[in-house]
Structure formats: structure tokens, C-alpha cells
Amino acid sequence: MTMIEAIRDAHDVAMAADDRVVVFGEDVGFFGGVFRCTAGLQEKYGKSRCFDAPINESGIVGTAIGMAAYGLKPVIEIQFADYVYPAYDQIVSEAARLRHRSNADFTCPLVIRMPTGGGIFGGQTHSQSPEALFTHVSGLKVVMPSNPADAKGLLLASIADPDPVIFLEPKRLYNGPFDGHHDKPLTTWKKHAQGDVPKGDEIVPLGKAKVTREGADVTVLTYGTMVYVAEAAAKETGIDAEVIDLRTLMPLDLDAITTSVKKTGRCVIVHEATRTCGFGAELLSLVQEECFYHLEAPIIRVTGWDTPYPHAQEWQYFPGPARVGEALNTVMED
């Protein structure tokens, strides 16, 4: 399956198993979503369980919170992560706090799916990576898969979770992972359009990272699209780097991180989002706190620029194998 197909399959499995699962958002029903992640669900399950919503993100999330509080399990799509800001108050002030402010009389089993990141020439309003805005909010879980199998398993786990989950889907991976060379034009990507995806309702637990490449010299902490960039950089430099796909940013698998860094003694952090106050800053702090006496070199971050998303310089904005490779070489020199 591609990631799109895996996400669609996860919806299908969840909706078939539990009639409380409802799916809605802009163009989600009749059209099947702008990226086709919900195609066929309305035809199969009817308009009461998969339907279109007005162009009103605050209304979509607010409606879903009410549904969740009264026993339904809504899975909603924000058409692009860039469009979520009108709904931020509902997410932070209502969804994230409902369990605690009601002393658990009410919970909010809500999944908010959002295509995230750049690489499709979408410019400033279709390319943002806002994960740090959600990892900062207590009460939210934040997930970003890097491959079709994880996309399905993590989405099923998110739907089953009793609390709100922000589910971020890297748009550049929708049609299959690539070889990491995203600093070249779109048409030159070497794509691998399919990946093995388990059938049925097999979940991938939230809060468990995955070592995608074992190594002994340096630990690379990353997630989403950057997993493939990190692997390409390690291969090209010849450095024995261990690449960890975090998969879930909140809750974070700190044990996997510290075990690896204490083994390698070095750490490079890679993400596509802007640098200042990005999630990499939190990762750096945690590694410094937990692994200080094992570190043999300063921790390095490789990130997007601290600018609005630059359409004309998209391929320079986010890290490519050359920038990550430079960081790997630098950390090995110390």
C-alpha cells in the first residue's frame, strides 16, 4: 500500500469494527478528501458516518469535541495543517483540557488528521510543519508516521485512544517513501510506491520509537520525511549512524533515545520545521539532561530556516542529505 491507501484502510477497519467512529471534514465525504485518504468511505458507510463539513475549521473541531464528549469517536481531517489555526483555541482550550477540567467525567476520544510539511510546491499556506505548537500543549498526543505500515497502525491506535490525538501526515510520503534526495526537483525522486501493511486491526502502540538503521558512531533523532533524508546522509557519508524514527512525539519514547545516545556518545537531531522553539530544541534538552556524561561532542540540530516558508527556495529550506551529512561529519570530528 501507499500511505494514502494505508490511512484509508485504517479508517475502513475502525469504522467496520465500531459504529461510533465517524469521519468528516472539508471534501472528506463525497469527494474522498483532497488527497483521497477517505475515498469510498461515504459510499460504504453512508452519509451519517462519513460526511462533508463547511469550510470552518473551528466549527469542525468544535463539533467533533461535542461528539467525542457524548460517546462518539470522531476522526476529522483538516485539509492542510496550515489551515488549523482558526481551530487552535478549540483544540487547546477544550479538547486538550476536557478530561482534567471535568475530573474525567468527560473525555475526548478525537483524532485530528492533517497533511503536513512541504515538498509539493504548495508555498507558504500549504507547506507548514506545526508539530511543536501541539507538543507544547498538555493533554494532546502528537503522532507523525514515516511509512504506510506505521500510518495504518498508528492511526488505529490513535482512534482507540481515549484522549485527543494530533495525527500529522507528511504529504511528500503519501505516494511512497523516496531515497532521501528531496533537494532535487519533484520529477527526479526515486519513489518506492508501496510498502507491506498488515491486514486487519493490528496497531502500532503510541509512544514507541523505532530504530530504522542501527549504528555505533552517532544517533540521529528524527521523524516523518526526514527519516529517509537521515538514512541517505548516513549512507553517503559512510558514518555508522543509528537512525531513530520517533513516530510519536508525545508521548515520547525517551528510553529508546537515551539507550542509543549512551551507546553512541553523539547526537544529531533533524526536522523539517523551523529551528527556533522547534521540537528539536526539546529533544536536545532531554538528551543533554539524560546523557550529559556520555556525550563526546555537542549535539547538533539540522532544521528548516527561521523564515516563512520560501516557495522559491523550497529545496534549500528543509534539510537534505548534504546538510545532514555535514552535521554528521562535524559531530564526528569532535
C-alpha positions as CSV (number, residue, x, y, z in Angstrom):
1,M,0.0,0.0,0.0
2,T,0.9,3.6,-0.3
3,M,0.5,5.8,2.8
4,I,-2.8,7.1,1.3
5,E,-4.1,3.6,0.9
6,A,-2.9,2.6,4.4
7,I,-4.7,5.6,6.0
8,R,-7.8,4.8,4.1
9,D,-7.6,1.1,5.2
10,A,-7.2,2.2,8.8
11,H,-10.4,4.3,8.6
12,D,-12.2,1.3,7.0
13,V,-11.1,-1.2,9.7
14,A,-12.0,1.2,12.5
15,M,-15.4,2.1,11.0
16,A,-16.3,-1.6,10.4
17,A,-15.4,-2.5,14.0
18,D,-17.1,0.3,15.8
19,D,-20.1,2.2,14.6
20,R,-19.2,5.1,17.0
21,V,-16.4,6.1,14.6
22,V,-17.4,8.9,12.4
23,V,-15.3,10.7,9.7
24,F,-15.8,14.2,8.4
25,G,-14.1,17.3,7.2
26,E,-13.8,19.5,4.1
27,D,-14.4,17.4,1.0
28,V,-13.9,14.3,3.0
29,G,-17.2,12.6,2.2
30,F,-18.4,12.7,-1.4
31,F,-15.0,13.5,-3.0
32,G,-13.0,11.4,-0.6
33,G,-10.6,14.1,0.6
34,V,-8.2,16.3,-1.5
35,F,-5.5,13.5,-1.1
36,R,-8.1,10.7,-1.4
37,C,-7.5,9.3,2.1
38,T,-11.2,8.8,2.7
39,A,-12.3,7.8,-0.8
40,G,-15.1,5.3,-0.8
41,L,-16.0,5.6,2.9
42,Q,-19.2,7.5,2.4
43,E,-20.4,5.1,-0.2
44,K,-19.7,2.2,2.1
45,Y,-20.8,3.6,5.4
46,G,-23.4,6.2,4.5
47,K,-23.6,10.0,4.9
48,S,-24.3,9.8,8.6
49,R,-20.8,8.3,9.3
50,C,-18.7,10.0,6.6
51,F,-19.7,13.5,5.5
52,D,-18.6,16.8,4.3
53,A,-18.2,19.9,6.5
54,P,-18.3,23.6,5.8
55,I,-15.0,25.5,5.3
56,N,-14.8,26.3,9.0
57,E,-12.0,24.6,10.9
58,S,-13.1,26.0,14.3
59,G,-16.6,24.6,13.7
60,I,-15.3,21.2,12.5
61,V,-13.2,20.8,15.6
62,G,-15.8,22.2,18.0
63,T,-18.4,19.9,16.6
64,A,-16.1,16.9,16.9
65,I,-15.3,17.7,20.5
66,G,-19.0,17.7,21.3
67,M,-19.4,14.4,19.6
68,A,-16.5,12.9,21.5
69,A,-17.8,14.1,24.8
70,Y,-21.1,12.4,24.2
71,G,-19.7,9.0,23.2
72,L,-18.8,9.1,19.5
73,K,-15.2,8.7,18.2
74,P,-14.8,11.3,15.5
75,V,-11.8,11.2,13.1
76,I,-11.6,14.6,11.3
77,E,-9.5,15.9,8.6
78,I,-8.0,19.4,8.4
79,Q,-7.3,19.8,4.7
80,F,-3.8,21.1,5.3
81,A,-2.0,21.6,8.6
82,D,-1.7,25.3,7.6
83,Y,-5.5,25.7,8.0
84,V,-5.6,24.5,11.6
85,Y,-5.0,27.9,13.3
86,P,-8.7,29.0,13.4
87,A,-9.3,25.8,15.4
88,Y,-6.4,26.2,17.7
89,D,-8.4,27.6,20.5
90,Q,-10.9,24.7,20.4
91,I,-8.0,22.2,20.4
92,V,-6.1,23.8,23.3
93,S,-8.8,25.2,25.4
94,E,-11.4,22.5,25.0
95,A,-10.1,19.2,23.6
96,A,-6.8,19.0,25.5
97,R,-8.4,20.0,28.8
98,L,-11.7,18.2,28.8
99,R,-10.6,15.2,30.8
100,H,-8.9,17.3,33.5
101,R,-11.4,20.1,33.8
102,S,-14.3,17.6,34.2
103,N,-12.4,15.3,36.6
104,A,-12.7,12.6,33.9
105,D,-16.4,12.8,33.8
106,F,-15.9,13.6,30.1
107,T,-13.1,12.5,27.8
108,C,-12.3,13.5,24.2
109,P,-11.5,10.5,22.0
110,L,-10.9,12.6,19.0
111,V,-8.3,12.2,16.1
112,I,-7.4,15.3,14.1
113,R,-5.7,14.3,10.9
114,M,-3.6,16.9,9.0
115,P,-1.3,16.7,5.9
116,T,1.9,18.4,6.9
117,G,5.2,19.6,5.6
118,G,6.5,20.8,2.2
119,G,7.8,19.3,-1.0
120,I,4.7,19.7,-3.2
121,F,5.4,23.4,-4.3
122,G,2.5,24.5,-2.1
123,G,4.1,27.7,-0.9
124,Q,3.5,29.4,2.5
125,T,-0.1,28.3,3.0
126,H,0.3,24.6,2.1
127,S,3.7,23.6,3.5
128,Q,4.0,24.3,7.2
129,S,5.2,21.9,9.9
130,P,3.4,23.0,13.1
131,E,4.1,20.0,15.3
132,A,5.8,22.0,18.1
133,L,2.6,24.0,18.6
134,F,0.9,20.8,19.7
135,T,3.7,19.1,21.6
136,H,3.7,22.1,23.9
137,V,0.1,21.5,24.9
138,S,-0.5,19.2,27.8
139,G,-3.3,16.8,27.2
140,L,-2.6,16.2,23.5
141,K,-0.8,13.3,21.9
142,V,1.1,14.0,18.7
143,V,1.9,11.4,16.0
144,M,3.8,11.5,12.7
145,P,4.3,8.3,10.7
146,S,7.0,7.8,8.1
147,N,5.7,4.8,6.2
148,P,2.5,3.1,5.2
149,A,2.5,0.3,7.9
150,D,3.1,2.8,10.7
151,A,0.5,5.2,9.2
152,K,-2.2,2.5,9.5
153,G,-1.1,1.0,12.8
154,L,-0.6,4.4,14.5
155,L,-3.9,5.7,13.2
156,L,-5.7,2.7,14.6
157,A,-4.0,3.2,17.9
158,S,-5.0,6.9,17.8
159,I,-8.6,6.1,17.1
160,A,-8.7,3.6,20.0
161,D,-7.1,6.2,22.4
162,P,-9.5,7.8,24.9
163,D,-7.8,11.3,24.5
164,P,-7.3,13.7,21.6
165,V,-4.6,12.9,19.1
166,I,-3.0,15.2,16.5
167,F,-2.1,12.9,13.6
168,L,0.3,14.6,11.2
169,E,0.8,13.0,7.7
170,P,3.8,14.0,5.7
171,K,2.5,14.9,2.3
172,R,5.7,14.0,0.5
173,L,5.3,10.4,1.7
174,Y,1.7,10.0,0.7
175,N,2.5,8.1,-2.5
176,G,5.5,6.3,-1.1
177,P,8.9,6.8,0.5
178,F,11.8,8.1,-1.6
179,D,15.5,7.8,-1.5
180,G,16.1,11.0,0.6
181,H,17.2,13.3,-2.2
182,H,14.4,15.8,-1.8
183,D,16.9,18.6,-2.7
184,K,16.3,17.7,-6.3
185,P,13.2,18.5,-8.4
186,L,10.0,16.5,-7.8
187,T,10.3,14.6,-11.0
188,T,13.7,13.1,-10.1
189,W,12.7,11.4,-6.9
190,K,13.2,7.7,-6.8
191,K,9.9,6.6,-5.4
192,H,9.0,3.2,-3.9
193,A,5.3,3.5,-4.1
194,Q,4.3,0.6,-1.9
195,G,5.1,-0.9,1.5
196,D,3.9,-4.0,3.3
197,V,1.0,-3.2,5.5
198,P,-0.5,-5.8,7.9
199,K,-4.1,-6.7,7.3
200,G,-6.8,-6.2,9.9
201,D,-6.7,-4.3,13.1
202,E,-3.0,-4.6,14.1
203,I,-2.0,-1.4,15.9
204,V,1.4,0.3,16.4
205,P,1.5,1.5,20.0
206,L,1.7,5.2,20.7
207,G,4.9,6.2,22.4
208,K,7.2,3.6,20.9
209,A,10.1,4.8,18.7
210,K,11.7,2.6,16.0
211,V,15.4,2.1,15.1
212,T,15.3,2.2,11.3
213,R,19.1,1.9,10.9
214,E,21.4,0.5,13.5
215,G,24.8,2.2,14.2
216,A,27.5,2.7,16.7
217,D,29.0,6.2,16.0
218,V,26.2,8.7,16.3
219,T,22.4,8.8,17.0
220,V,20.1,10.6,14.6
221,L,16.7,11.6,16.1
222,T,14.1,12.3,13.5
223,Y,10.6,11.6,12.3
224,G,8.4,11.8,9.2
225,T,10.0,12.6,5.9
226,M,13.4,13.3,7.5
227,V,13.8,9.6,8.3
228,Y,14.7,8.9,4.7
229,V,16.9,12.0,4.5
230,A,18.9,10.9,7.5
231,E,19.3,7.4,6.2
232,A,20.5,8.8,2.8
233,A,23.0,11.0,4.6
234,A,24.4,8.2,6.7
235,K,24.8,6.1,3.6
236,E,26.6,8.8,1.6
237,T,29.0,9.8,4.4
238,G,29.8,6.2,5.3
239,I,29.3,7.1,9.0
240,D,27.9,4.4,11.2
241,A,24.8,6.3,12.2
242,E,21.9,4.9,14.2
243,V,18.7,6.5,12.9
244,I,15.7,6.6,15.3
245,D,12.2,7.3,13.9
246,L,10.4,8.8,16.9
247,R,6.9,8.0,15.3
248,T,5.2,9.6,18.3
249,L,6.4,13.0,19.5
250,M,4.0,13.0,22.5
251,P,4.3,10.6,24.4
252,L,8.0,10.4,23.6
253,D,10.0,7.2,23.8
254,L,12.8,8.7,26.0
255,D,14.1,5.2,26.8
256,A,14.9,4.4,23.2
257,I,16.6,7.8,22.8
258,T,18.8,7.6,25.9
259,T,19.7,4.0,25.2
260,S,21.0,4.9,21.8
261,V,22.8,8.1,22.7
262,K,24.5,6.5,25.7
263,K,25.8,3.8,23.2
264,T,27.0,6.2,20.5
265,G,28.0,9.2,22.6
266,R,26.9,11.6,19.8
267,C,23.6,13.0,18.6
268,V,22.2,14.8,15.6
269,I,18.6,16.0,15.5
270,V,16.8,16.5,12.2
271,H,13.4,18.0,11.5
272,E,11.8,20.0,8.6
273,A,10.1,22.6,10.8
274,T,11.7,25.9,11.7
275,R,14.6,25.9,14.1
276,T,13.8,28.3,17.0
277,C,11.5,26.6,19.6
278,G,11.1,23.6,17.2
279,F,10.6,20.2,18.7
280,G,14.3,19.6,18.2
281,A,15.0,22.0,21.0
282,E,13.1,19.9,23.4
283,L,14.9,16.8,22.2
284,L,18.3,18.5,22.6
285,S,17.4,19.5,26.2
286,L,16.3,16.0,27.1
287,V,19.4,14.4,25.6
288,Q,21.6,16.9,27.4
289,E,19.8,16.3,30.7
290,E,19.8,12.5,30.5
291,C,23.0,11.7,28.6
292,F,25.4,14.5,29.6
293,Y,28.2,12.3,30.9
294,H,28.0,10.0,27.9
295,L,28.3,12.8,25.2
296,E,31.6,13.1,23.4
297,A,30.5,16.1,21.2
298,P,28.0,18.9,21.2
299,I,24.5,18.0,20.0
300,I,23.7,19.4,16.5
301,R,20.3,20.3,15.1
302,V,19.6,20.4,11.3
303,T,16.3,22.1,10.6
304,G,14.2,24.3,8.4
305,W,15.0,28.0,8.3
306,D,13.6,30.6,10.6
307,T,11.6,32.2,7.9
308,P,8.1,32.0,6.4
309,Y,8.1,29.0,4.0
310,P,10.1,30.2,1.0
311,H,8.4,28.9,-2.2
312,A,11.2,29.9,-4.5
313,Q,13.8,28.2,-2.3
314,E,11.8,25.2,-1.1
315,W,14.6,22.6,-1.7
316,Q,17.1,24.7,0.2
317,Y,14.7,25.4,3.1
318,F,14.4,21.9,4.6
319,P,17.3,19.6,5.3
320,G,18.7,17.4,2.5
321,P,21.4,14.7,2.7
322,A,24.1,17.3,2.1
323,R,23.2,19.4,5.2
324,V,22.6,16.3,7.4
325,G,25.8,14.8,6.1
326,E,27.7,17.9,7.1
327,A,26.3,17.7,10.6
328,L,27.3,14.1,10.8
329,N,30.9,14.8,9.8
330,T,31.1,17.8,12.2
331,V,29.9,15.8,15.2
332,M,32.4,13.0,14.4
333,E,35.3,15.5,14.4
334,D,34.8,16.5,18.0
